[in-house]
Amino acid sequence: MKGVWKKFLEVNLTTGSAIAKELPESVVMNYLGGLGLATRLLFDYTKPNIDALSEENVLVIAPGLLVGTGLPTASKTTLTFKSPLTNAFGRSVSGAYLGVALKKAGYDAVVITGKSEKPVYLLIEDDKFTIKDASHLWGKDAIETQEILRAELGNDFRTAAIGTAGEKLLRLADIDFEERQSARAGGGAVMGSKMLKAIAVKGSKSVEYADPDGLKNAILEWNKKINASDAKKLDMGYGSGEFYEWVNKERGVFPVKNWQESYFEESFEKHKGEKSPLDPYYWSPKYTEKLHPCPNCTKPCGRYFVIKEGKYAGTRVEGVEYELLYSLGGDLGIDNIEVTAKLNEICDRAGVDGISAGVTLAWAMEAYEKGLLTKEDTDGIELTFGNEEAAIKAMEKLVSRDGKLGDLLADGVKRAAEKLGKGSEKFAMEIKGLEPPAYDIRGLKGMALAEAVSVRGACHLTGGIYAPELTGSFWKLTNIDRLSSKWKGFEVKLGEDFMSVYDTLGMCKFSRSIFWIEGLLDGIKAVTGENFGVDWLMEIGERVYNLDKLFNVREGFGRKDDYLPYRVTHDPISNGITKGVYVKEEELQHMLDEYYLVRGWSKEGVPTKMKLFELGLTKEAEEFGAPV
């Protein structure tokens, strides 16, 4: 198969060595690249029940199959690792220029093993790889670290780095790729545990494609489709938060004040007759400095947000994404976009997942208002919802593990609630230890199932089910009732397999409704020379997802871990258009039964031997598959 090197780089930080290794043709054909290849390598390189912060854990970095080809929005690189936050399968995805550089250097993936005794960074330049001293970078923030590296090495190197949060092993720590974050599940803590501060890559090789002329034509045709879409105008104008008002007013599923509300009514009433300050229709024209595209993106949603005057003058951040309008805005009871941007900047520079950090802080605010946390516990901070200065001070403590409050919150809401007790677990918003994204799943019952079963915990992108639930249709699915718990199993399975294909190819999920999968086939054939049909690709997606699941099965995860937060199953939505709605526990159990059946898994949520044999996972079937 063309378009791949069939080669990956294995780096051992303990010995300070690196070696290029060949990928078998069968692995290339069955897993392609990106998430598929990264999952296969993670599964093969790790043993069960290792400490996620030990040198036995590995970090796999794999650009998607189509990354670097020039095909528009084929930009995503996937990282896999055992998550120090959830102790489950860890996955994070970023529009990383480093992924393109890896392809040009001759590698389809990098596997980082072991642990250095001192701070180091990994330098890759085509066939040369060196582990370099990073003592001068230790203690620098994630963005400054990369600026220093590129000043030393040259701007033709593409970089990734952790901030101080990764160094301090915060389980919420992320990895920054030139101000694009691979944020979720704690990959930054894995890098920090290995004393690996950064990675720099320069590649100058040309990948061999099966049909270069066909690839040029596919690039032109894909751009025509993008240019003709409504998505391009909206993405470039307002970014990922474009539907902020609609999600609040028309769907009533925007979580506010730690999910005590699902419509930011207070903000909309306060600014009646004008746009809410969190709405990109208000802030994007005012604060956007310039757009910041991922590699080969021709409809960029990313932008640099700059505050030029006032209390927060000098704040400059890549964002603010929809998820952070929630976690660093509404969920904290804050409707001041400048404060949300400042919180965003604090997280990005420290190298912390802004979703998890915001949701954890929202839990602390509710605990404080309920009297479960005192001023002594919060280091003197009046930690109430809507208190802007308090939110900033508290976030600074969280990202640096500073004081009593920082120590309580630095490893996420599940551990914080376990430490505090006092019933605070009942309003700790997490699944498998991962804090949820910006959709109140009480009013999106198919998405509630998707988050419950997601291999990495509360995640909206594992299955992408928010799209069909919010709009009523998606690809082959129609007439979806978001308030019904019936017939959700197939919907979620289809979404998970579909999204696994996108992450394996390296396609941006914001392009899915432009191309679906049928629209990708000409580009894939031009790159690889293979006639991958829709069914073939979906089978690859299913294979990859089942292997993701087996990683968790190997770690001891089962049906008991496919749960929803107490608030979702017991507290009805309190306001807005979906007032009174929630997911009853019996509804969840019914949806789990249906989902496992559709998946071909046992009632305990374990892939059956028959399903694994069907997907070519023969060895895994014998070792881990359920017998029924």
ROTINU-508942 format. One line per 2 residues: their letters; for each residue x, y, z of C-alpha. Coordinates in nm, 4 decimals. Layout:
// residues N
A	X Y Z  ...
END
This chain:
// residues 628
MK	0.0000 0.0000 0.0000  0.1305 0.3452 -0.0944
GV	0.1104 0.6606 0.1132  0.2704 0.5055 0.4213
WK	0.6297 0.4411 0.5213  0.5502 0.1138 0.6994
KF	0.7941 0.2302 0.9619  0.7813 0.3704 1.3132
LE	1.0402 0.5061 1.5538  1.0829 0.3375 1.8917
VN	1.2441 0.5671 2.1491  1.3757 0.4361 2.4809
LT	1.4326 0.7229 2.7239  1.5863 0.4915 2.9866
TG	1.8736 0.3886 2.7599  1.8775 0.7083 2.5563
SA	1.8435 0.5115 2.2321  1.6088 0.5083 1.9342
IA	1.5588 0.2656 1.6497  1.3428 0.2624 1.3369
KE	1.1253 -0.0497 1.3067  0.9222 -0.1960 1.0227
LP	0.5449 -0.2306 1.0318  0.4034 -0.5565 0.8929
ES	0.1834 -0.5176 0.5855  -0.1051 -0.6755 0.7775
VV	-0.0869 -0.4043 1.0459  -0.0822 -0.1307 0.7833
MN	-0.3843 -0.2727 0.6010  -0.5870 -0.3437 0.9153
YL	-0.5107 -0.0230 1.1071  -0.3944 0.2308 0.8431
GG	-0.2567 0.5039 1.0707  -0.3650 0.7637 1.3258
LG	-0.5897 0.6150 1.5944  -0.5817 0.2694 1.4377
LA	-0.2052 0.2347 1.4365  -0.1674 0.4177 1.7697
TR	-0.4128 0.1769 1.9365  -0.2391 -0.1300 1.7941
LL	0.1013 -0.0114 1.9121  -0.0225 0.0910 2.2577
FD	-0.1901 -0.2448 2.3100  0.1224 -0.4335 2.2035
YT	0.3696 -0.2232 2.4000  0.1909 -0.2137 2.7369
KP	0.1211 -0.4781 2.9971  -0.2014 -0.4912 3.2029
NI	-0.2358 -0.2974 3.5266  0.0796 -0.0879 3.5015
DA	0.1021 0.2427 3.6858  0.0135 0.5066 3.4269
LS	0.2856 0.7334 3.5674  0.5547 0.4669 3.5651
EE	0.8199 0.4143 3.2992  0.6250 0.1063 3.1862
NV	0.3626 0.3283 3.0236  0.4216 0.4381 2.6657
LV	0.3231 0.7382 2.4602  0.2338 0.6720 2.0977
IA	0.2121 0.9547 1.8440  0.0628 0.8690 1.5031
PG	-0.0459 1.1103 1.2285  -0.3539 0.9965 1.0397
LL	-0.3188 0.8112 0.7108  -0.4046 1.1207 0.5032
VG	-0.2011 1.3736 0.7061  0.0559 1.5563 0.4937
TG	-0.1088 1.4633 0.1642  -0.2480 1.8109 0.0989
LP	-0.6059 1.6850 0.1204  -0.7950 1.9661 0.2972
TA	-0.8798 1.9146 0.6659  -0.6745 1.5921 0.6803
SK	-0.4859 1.7361 0.9737  -0.5181 1.5235 1.2846
TT	-0.2531 1.3347 1.4806  -0.3578 1.0905 1.7534
LT	-0.1814 1.0170 2.0816  -0.2504 0.7034 2.2853
FK	-0.1360 0.6052 2.6349  -0.2726 0.4547 2.9517
SP	-0.4537 0.7476 3.1088  -0.3266 0.8603 3.4502
LT	-0.6642 1.0290 3.5019  -0.8900 0.7292 3.4336
NA	-0.6492 0.4305 3.4354  -0.8251 0.3389 3.1103
FG	-0.7506 0.3793 2.7404  -0.6106 0.7278 2.6878
RS	-0.6589 0.9083 2.3571  -0.6085 1.2681 2.2559
VS	-0.6153 1.4234 1.9102  -0.4679 1.7454 1.7774
GA	-0.4286 1.9383 1.4537  -0.0523 1.9076 1.4897
YL	0.2039 2.0330 1.2405  0.4429 1.7945 1.4144
GV	0.2384 1.5097 1.2659  0.3048 1.6388 0.9147
AL	0.6745 1.6694 0.9995  0.6821 1.3074 1.1221
KK	0.5413 1.1915 0.7894  0.8027 1.3943 0.6020
AG	1.0749 1.2507 0.8251  0.9747 0.9000 0.7211
YD	0.7651 0.7718 1.0115  0.4053 0.6643 1.0514
AV	0.4338 0.6710 1.4302  0.6629 0.7249 1.7272
VI	0.6523 0.5019 2.0362  0.8149 0.6571 2.3436
TG	0.9109 0.4160 2.6215  1.1111 0.4283 2.9448
KS	1.2072 0.7255 3.1581  1.4976 0.9676 3.1558
EK	1.6849 1.0521 3.4752  1.6913 1.4213 3.3839
PV	1.4778 1.6570 3.1718  1.5219 1.5872 2.7999
YL	1.3634 1.6612 2.4652  1.3475 1.4397 2.1586
LI	1.4984 1.5782 1.8377  1.4101 1.4093 1.5085
ED	1.5521 1.5230 1.1758  1.4780 1.2718 0.9016
DK	1.6913 0.9638 0.9814  1.8725 1.1331 1.2702
FT	1.7273 1.1233 1.6188  1.8815 1.2548 1.9375
IK	1.7738 1.2809 2.2995  1.8864 1.6249 2.4125
DA	1.9222 1.7911 2.7521  1.6189 2.0052 2.8416
SH	1.7283 2.1431 3.1770  1.7013 2.4981 3.0420
LW	1.3397 2.4313 2.9397  1.2220 2.2728 3.2657
GK	0.9973 2.5140 3.4509  0.8922 2.6998 3.1337
DA	0.5319 2.7056 3.0210  0.4174 2.4969 2.7261
IE	0.4102 2.7823 2.4747  0.7336 2.9503 2.5853
TQ	0.9139 2.6148 2.5703  0.8325 2.5772 2.2017
EI	0.9251 2.9368 2.1251  1.2678 2.8773 2.2819
LR	1.3147 2.5517 2.0903  1.2292 2.7043 1.7535
AE	1.4608 2.9993 1.8269  1.7407 2.7507 1.8948
LG	1.6690 2.5025 1.6159  1.4979 2.7110 1.3498
ND	1.1368 2.7696 1.2573  1.1394 2.4765 1.0162
FR	1.1174 2.2449 1.3174  0.7673 2.1575 1.4367
TA	0.7236 2.1138 1.8093  0.5233 1.9810 2.1020
AI	0.5761 2.0418 2.4730  0.4313 2.0083 2.8196
GT	0.3985 2.2941 3.0652  0.4647 2.3058 3.4367
AG	0.1492 2.1012 3.5035  0.2980 1.8041 3.3193
EK	0.6219 1.8430 3.5099  0.4276 1.8322 3.8372
LL	0.2340 1.5255 3.7160  -0.1111 1.6809 3.7327
RL	-0.3433 1.4148 3.5972  -0.5208 1.6900 3.4005
AD	-0.2002 1.7874 3.2179  -0.2049 1.8073 2.8379
ID	0.0447 1.8293 2.5525  0.0655 2.1462 2.3448
FE	0.1356 2.1321 1.9706  0.2103 2.4943 1.8775
ER	-0.1003 2.6169 2.0594  -0.3129 2.3214 1.9540
QS	-0.3712 2.1012 2.2556  -0.3933 1.7253 2.2787
AR	-0.5816 1.7866 2.5955  -0.7890 1.5018 2.7275
AG	-0.7004 1.2141 2.9619  -0.3667 1.3353 3.1009
GG	-0.1087 1.2734 2.8295  0.0977 1.5643 2.9618
AV	0.1440 1.3814 3.2919  0.2703 1.0765 3.0998
MG	0.5311 1.2941 2.9273  0.6210 1.4551 3.2586
SK	0.6600 1.1188 3.4284  0.9153 1.0298 3.1611
ML	1.0993 1.3608 3.2140  1.0283 1.4361 2.8475
KA	0.9736 1.8097 2.8178  0.9329 1.8472 2.4429
IA	0.9626 1.7003 2.0946  1.0985 1.8741 1.7844
VK	1.0736 1.7273 1.4351  1.1994 1.8317 1.0930
GS	1.1286 1.6234 0.7835  1.2359 1.6720 0.4242
KS	1.1365 1.3454 0.2551  0.8611 1.2944 -0.0006
VE	0.5956 1.0330 0.0617  0.5222 0.8128 -0.2403
YA	0.1564 0.8256 -0.3391  -0.0169 0.5775 -0.5677
DP	-0.1677 0.8336 -0.8067  -0.0176 1.1849 -0.7750
DG	-0.2409 1.3276 -1.0488  -0.5460 1.1684 -0.8898
LK	-0.4423 1.3190 -0.5577  -0.4205 1.6669 -0.7123
NA	-0.7688 1.6238 -0.8562  -0.9039 1.5015 -0.5225
IL	-0.7554 1.8048 -0.3460  -0.9289 2.0347 -0.5962
EW	-1.2612 1.8524 -0.5676  -1.2505 1.8436 -0.1879
NK	-1.1827 2.2165 -0.1770  -1.4781 2.2788 -0.4075
KI	-1.7035 2.0903 -0.1671  -1.5683 2.2828 0.1302
NA	-1.6009 2.6185 -0.0429  -1.9622 2.5412 -0.1320
SD	-2.0542 2.4470 0.2250  -2.2192 2.6658 0.4859
AK	-1.9739 2.5223 0.7384  -1.6793 2.7140 0.5922
KL	-1.8358 3.0548 0.6432  -1.9535 2.9744 0.9958
DM	-1.6273 2.8110 1.1040  -1.4131 3.0954 0.9758
GY	-1.6437 3.3624 1.1102  -1.7275 3.2303 1.4532
GS	-1.5391 2.9089 1.5263  -1.6663 2.6022 1.7081
GE	-1.8976 2.8030 1.9355  -2.1134 2.9351 1.6529
FY	-2.4218 2.7501 1.7810  -2.3874 2.8728 2.1419
EW	-2.7216 3.0569 2.1516  -2.9064 2.7752 1.9732
VN	-2.7802 2.5089 2.2153  -2.8949 2.7268 2.5049
KE	-3.2306 2.8525 2.3847  -3.3506 2.5975 2.1293
RG	-3.2136 2.2783 2.2839  -3.1644 2.3676 2.6505
VF	-2.8555 2.1505 2.6939  -2.5787 2.3979 2.7838
PV	-2.4604 2.3060 3.1360  -2.4414 2.5980 3.3796
KN	-2.3097 2.6202 3.7381  -2.1896 2.2613 3.7565
WQ	-2.4957 2.1322 3.5713  -2.7419 2.2816 3.8186
ES	-2.8948 2.4550 3.5149  -2.8963 2.3729 3.1448
YF	-2.9646 2.7141 2.9958  -2.7599 3.0210 3.0916
EE	-3.0794 3.2082 3.1671  -2.9180 3.4638 3.3963
SF	-2.6773 3.5737 3.1207  -2.9412 3.5927 2.8496
EK	-3.1786 3.7887 3.0731  -2.9002 4.0266 3.1746
HK	-2.8156 4.0965 2.8099  -3.1676 4.0865 2.6706
GE	-3.1917 4.2371 2.3237  -2.8230 4.1856 2.2492
KS	-2.5817 3.8982 2.2113  -2.4530 3.7202 2.5193
PL	-2.0862 3.7999 2.5912  -2.0000 3.4292 2.5515
DP	-2.1557 3.4157 2.2060  -1.8944 3.4252 1.9251
YY	-2.1328 3.6472 1.7281  -2.0508 3.9038 1.9957
WS	-1.6824 3.8438 2.0689  -1.5278 3.7038 1.7487
PK	-1.5451 4.0296 1.5470  -1.4193 4.2253 1.8468
YT	-1.1283 4.0123 1.9684  -1.0063 3.8010 1.6734
EK	-0.6515 3.8920 1.5731  -0.6166 3.6321 1.2971
LH	-0.7231 3.2782 1.2124  -0.5074 2.9815 1.3155
PC	-0.5641 2.6823 1.0877  -0.4648 2.3218 1.1470
PN	-0.2426 2.1701 0.8743  -0.4056 2.1778 0.5291
CT	-0.7258 2.3317 0.6626  -0.9119 2.5553 0.4177
KP	-1.1977 2.6403 0.6560  -1.0153 2.7208 0.9829
CG	-1.2230 2.7517 1.2986  -0.9246 2.8352 1.5207
RY	-0.8350 3.1972 1.5913  -0.6119 3.4082 1.8114
FV	-0.8173 3.5928 2.0713  -0.6443 3.9112 2.1906
IK	-0.7469 4.1587 2.4616  -0.5865 4.4962 2.3915
EG	-0.7170 4.7112 2.6732  -0.8716 4.7008 3.0179
KY	-0.8115 4.4767 3.3169  -0.7033 4.1756 3.1126
AG	-0.5047 4.3614 2.8454  -0.2256 4.1486 2.7026
TR	-0.4211 3.8229 2.7198  -0.3618 3.6298 2.3970
VE	-0.4909 3.2790 2.3489  -0.5756 3.0400 2.0669
GV	-0.9493 2.9958 2.1123  -1.1984 3.0303 2.2679
EY	-1.3475 2.6943 2.1670  -1.7108 2.6027 2.2344
EL	-1.6144 2.3508 2.5027  -1.4345 2.6215 2.6982
LY	-1.7226 2.8678 2.6684  -1.8877 2.6059 2.8879
SL	-1.6147 2.4820 3.1212  -1.4486 2.8208 3.1748
GG	-1.7673 3.0219 3.1282  -2.1202 2.9004 3.1908
DL	-2.0250 2.6101 3.4147  -1.8555 2.8600 3.6465
GI	-2.1490 3.1022 3.6239  -1.9264 3.3477 3.4357
DN	-2.0514 3.5344 3.1288  -1.7538 3.7665 3.0815
IE	-1.5660 3.6473 2.7719  -1.2484 3.8271 2.8813
VT	-1.2405 3.6275 3.2045  -1.3071 3.3052 3.0140
AK	-1.0221 3.3900 2.7749  -0.7909 3.4629 3.0689
LN	-0.8765 3.1270 3.2263  -0.8165 2.9656 2.8863
EI	-0.4725 3.1274 2.8682  -0.3808 3.0098 3.2190
CD	-0.4685 2.6521 3.1239  -0.2888 2.6589 2.7884
RA	0.0337 2.8013 2.9259  0.0439 2.5624 3.2229
GV	-0.0496 2.2771 2.9910  -0.3823 2.1730 3.1442
DG	-0.7013 2.0349 2.9876  -0.9393 2.3322 3.0026
IS	-1.2512 2.1149 3.0002  -1.1437 1.9044 3.2977
AG	-0.9996 2.2002 3.4886  -1.3153 2.4085 3.4497
VT	-1.5523 2.1271 3.5448  -1.3399 2.0451 3.8494
LA	-1.3453 2.4095 3.9556  -1.7243 2.4212 3.9069
WA	-1.7589 2.1255 4.1447  -1.5508 2.3144 4.4023
ME	-1.7731 2.6217 4.3659  -2.0837 2.4161 4.4345
AY	-1.9144 2.2481 4.7302  -1.8221 2.5920 4.8681
EK	-2.1737 2.7290 4.8245  -2.3128 2.4196 4.9979
GL	-2.0762 2.4713 5.2915  -1.8756 2.1563 5.2241
LT	-1.5624 2.3612 5.1561  -1.4650 2.6504 5.3827
KE	-1.2446 2.9535 5.3222  -0.9679 2.7659 5.4993
DT	-1.0028 2.4882 5.2415  -0.9934 2.7384 4.9538
DG	-0.6923 2.9343 5.0845  -0.9140 3.2329 5.1615
IE	-1.0854 3.2504 4.8202  -1.4582 3.3325 4.8130
LT	-1.5236 3.0511 4.5671  -1.8759 3.1301 4.4494
FG	-2.0290 3.0960 4.1042  -1.9808 3.4073 3.8947
NE	-1.6945 3.5405 4.1079  -1.4495 3.6284 3.8318
EA	-1.1433 3.7149 4.0392  -1.1952 3.4079 4.2566
AI	-1.2134 3.1853 3.9486  -0.8819 3.3198 3.8176
KA	-0.7076 3.2832 4.1552  -0.8458 2.9325 4.1991
ME	-0.7412 2.8284 3.8476  -0.3893 2.9534 3.9096
KL	-0.3779 2.7353 4.2199  -0.5209 2.4334 4.0377
VS	-0.2732 2.4395 3.7480  0.0233 2.4735 3.9850
RD	-0.0998 2.2384 4.2595  -0.0614 2.5300 4.4983
GK	-0.2013 2.5406 4.8508  -0.4854 2.3347 4.9941
LG	-0.7186 2.4184 4.7068  -0.4678 2.3434 4.4332
DL	-0.3759 2.0122 4.5911  -0.7435 1.9168 4.6161
LA	-0.8309 2.0008 4.2554  -0.5149 1.9261 4.0561
DG	-0.6022 1.5657 3.9700  -0.9612 1.6113 3.8616
VK	-1.3084 1.6009 4.0076  -1.3334 1.2281 4.0858
RA	-1.0288 1.2285 4.3119  -1.1295 1.5628 4.4626
AE	-1.4759 1.4326 4.5537  -1.3275 1.1139 4.6981
KL	-1.0980 1.3241 4.9190  -1.3724 1.5608 5.0346
GK	-1.6608 1.3149 5.0698  -1.9586 1.4684 5.2528
GS	-2.1897 1.3727 4.9653  -1.9932 1.5802 4.7145
EK	-1.9718 1.2708 4.4949  -2.3371 1.3282 4.4022
FA	-2.2496 1.6425 4.2102  -1.9077 1.5331 4.0815
ME	-1.9484 1.5368 3.7044  -1.7346 1.2551 3.5651
IK	-1.7469 0.9193 3.3898  -1.4546 0.6804 3.4397
GL	-1.2803 0.9781 3.5985  -1.3009 1.2062 3.2938
EP	-1.4966 1.5308 3.3234  -1.7798 1.5760 3.0684
PA	-1.7951 1.8152 2.7717  -2.0406 2.0948 2.6950
YD	-2.3680 1.9094 2.6398  -2.6207 1.8262 2.9096
IR	-2.6783 1.4610 2.8301  -2.9993 1.4512 3.0321
GL	-3.1571 1.6139 2.7266  -2.9616 1.4034 2.4741
KG	-3.0227 1.0439 2.5762  -2.8318 0.8815 2.2923
MA	-2.5348 1.0949 2.3858  -2.5801 0.9911 2.7491
LA	-2.5298 0.6321 2.6354  -2.2323 0.7332 2.4209
EA	-2.0574 0.9030 2.7129  -2.1353 0.6162 2.9489
VS	-1.9743 0.3579 2.7204  -1.6945 0.5713 2.5748
VR	-1.3601 0.3991 2.6210  -1.1961 0.7174 2.7464
GA	-1.4773 0.8343 2.9739  -1.7111 1.1314 2.9363
CH	-1.6281 1.2233 2.5779  -1.8327 1.3841 2.3005
LT	-1.5911 1.2944 2.0188  -1.5591 0.9180 2.0671
GG	-1.8984 0.8734 1.9028  -1.9900 1.2279 1.7970
IY	-2.3484 1.1532 1.9011  -2.4231 1.5144 1.9881
AP	-2.4680 1.5790 1.6151  -2.7554 1.3356 1.5478
EL	-2.9107 1.4013 1.8867  -2.9164 1.7791 1.8415
TG	-3.0289 1.7809 1.4778  -3.2297 1.4579 1.4444
SF	-3.0217 1.3046 1.1671  -2.6674 1.2011 1.0786
WK	-2.5381 1.0228 0.7668  -2.7602 0.7110 0.7476
LT	-2.9611 0.7989 1.0594  -3.2910 0.9933 1.0568
NI	-3.5853 1.0729 1.2853  -3.3770 1.0640 1.6018
DR	-3.5660 1.1604 1.9170  -3.3153 1.3016 2.1640
LS	-3.5547 1.2694 2.4581  -3.6215 0.9002 2.4022
SK	-3.3944 0.6219 2.5289  -3.5183 0.3718 2.2701
WK	-3.3111 0.2404 1.9783  -2.9905 0.4148 2.0818
GF	-2.7578 0.1144 2.0596  -2.7144 0.1140 1.6820
EV	-2.6898 0.4937 1.6718  -2.3978 0.4928 1.9160
KL	-2.2188 0.1979 1.7547  -2.2428 0.3588 1.4124
GE	-2.1091 0.6874 1.5473  -1.8164 0.5234 1.7266
DF	-1.7084 0.3225 1.4223  -1.7503 0.6275 1.1984
MS	-1.5422 0.8493 1.4263  -1.2763 0.5803 1.4585
VY	-1.2420 0.5909 1.0794  -1.2006 0.9692 1.0865
DT	-0.9353 0.9528 1.3599  -0.7550 0.6746 1.1736
LG	-0.7473 0.8773 0.8521  -0.6608 1.1995 1.0379
MC	-0.9699 1.3815 0.9132  -1.1137 1.6760 1.1027
KF	-1.4518 1.5796 1.2456  -1.5867 1.9234 1.1555
SR	-1.5704 1.8035 0.7932  -1.7802 1.4932 0.8435
SI	-2.1080 1.6352 0.7143  -1.9286 1.7644 0.4035
FW	-1.7707 1.4298 0.3078  -1.9249 1.1596 0.5274
IE	-1.7184 0.8549 0.4239  -1.8285 0.8184 0.0627
GL	-1.6726 1.1556 -0.0201  -1.3316 1.0461 0.1088
LD	-1.2883 0.7438 -0.1157  -1.1297 0.9190 -0.4165
GI	-0.8647 1.0792 -0.1974  -0.7882 0.7557 -0.0135
KA	-0.7500 0.5643 -0.3405  -0.5202 0.8306 -0.4872
VT	-0.3006 0.8136 -0.1782  -0.2925 0.4358 -0.1221
GE	-0.3872 0.2717 -0.4506  -0.6407 0.0618 -0.2599
NF	-1.0129 0.0484 -0.3350  -1.1313 0.0974 0.0210
GV	-1.5091 0.0942 0.0156  -1.7371 0.2325 0.2850
DW	-1.7966 -0.1116 0.4368  -1.4246 -0.1893 0.4447
LM	-1.3450 0.1379 0.6192  -1.6274 0.0929 0.8682
EI	-1.4953 -0.2546 0.9480  -1.1558 -0.0982 1.0200
GE	-1.3309 0.1506 1.2471  -1.5090 -0.1329 1.4266
RV	-1.1830 -0.3278 1.4625  -1.0059 -0.0275 1.6090
YN	-1.2887 0.0457 1.8517  -1.3006 -0.3138 1.9711
LD	-0.9262 -0.3055 2.0349  -0.9724 0.0213 2.2296
KL	-1.2338 -0.1603 2.4350  -1.0107 -0.4614 2.4906
FN	-0.7461 -0.2338 2.6392  -1.0020 -0.1423 2.9057
VR	-1.1167 -0.5016 2.9483  -0.7533 -0.5978 3.0068
EG	-0.7429 -0.3294 3.2798  -1.0466 -0.4799 3.4536
FG	-1.3172 -0.2457 3.3212  -1.6666 -0.3846 3.2686
RK	-2.0337 -0.2921 3.2780  -1.9989 -0.1333 3.6215
DD	-1.7734 0.1312 3.4654  -2.0262 0.2318 3.1995
YL	-2.2135 0.4638 3.4316  -2.3516 0.8176 3.4332
PY	-2.3018 1.0880 3.6973  -2.5524 1.0798 3.9832
RV	-2.6864 1.4207 3.8811  -2.7710 1.2892 3.5318
TH	-2.9696 0.9924 3.6629  -3.1376 1.1620 3.9615
DP	-3.1710 1.5397 3.9131  -3.4076 1.6599 3.6370
IS	-3.2999 1.9599 3.4303  -3.4117 2.2658 3.6276
NG	-3.4722 2.5283 3.3577  -3.5013 2.5974 2.9880
IT	-3.6767 2.4127 2.7093  -3.5828 2.0663 2.8417
KG	-3.6860 2.1340 3.2006  -3.7805 1.8179 3.3892
VY	-3.5836 1.5762 3.1703  -3.3245 1.3307 3.3015
VK	-3.1956 0.9788 3.2329  -3.3426 0.7258 3.4722
EE	-3.1115 0.4482 3.5849  -3.3412 0.1866 3.4288
EL	-3.3215 0.3743 3.0974  -2.9428 0.3594 3.1088
QH	-2.9466 -0.0129 3.1808  -3.1866 -0.0741 2.8916
ML	-2.9640 0.1277 2.6571  -2.6546 -0.0635 2.7727
DE	-2.8248 -0.3978 2.7003  -2.9185 -0.2813 2.3534
YY	-2.5754 -0.1343 2.2811  -2.3839 -0.4447 2.3932
LV	-2.6147 -0.6624 2.1817  -2.5610 -0.4499 1.8699
RG	-2.1853 -0.4486 1.9338  -2.1731 -0.8288 1.9625
WS	-2.0517 -0.8054 2.3213  -2.1564 -0.9917 2.6343
KE	-2.4058 -0.8422 2.8808  -2.1040 -0.7406 3.0885
GV	-1.9765 -0.5279 2.8013  -1.6938 -0.7593 2.6899
PT	-1.6393 -0.8281 2.3170  -1.7276 -1.1893 2.2395
KM	-1.4856 -1.4345 2.0861  -1.7114 -1.4562 1.7802
KL	-1.7028 -1.0786 1.7252  -1.3253 -1.0641 1.7685
FE	-1.2678 -1.3562 1.5294  -1.4926 -1.1772 1.2801
LG	-1.2705 -0.8677 1.3035  -0.9471 -1.0632 1.2678
LT	-0.8485 -1.0159 1.6316  -0.7751 -1.3862 1.6703
KE	-0.5078 -1.3685 1.9402  -0.7112 -1.1235 2.1441
AE	-1.0231 -1.3398 2.1073  -0.8493 -1.6350 2.2688
EF	-0.7058 -1.4270 2.5519  -0.9752 -1.1696 2.6336
GA	-1.2955 -1.2455 2.4437  -1.6149 -1.3398 2.6237
PV	-1.7227 -1.6971 2.5407  -2.0834 -1.6133 2.4464
END
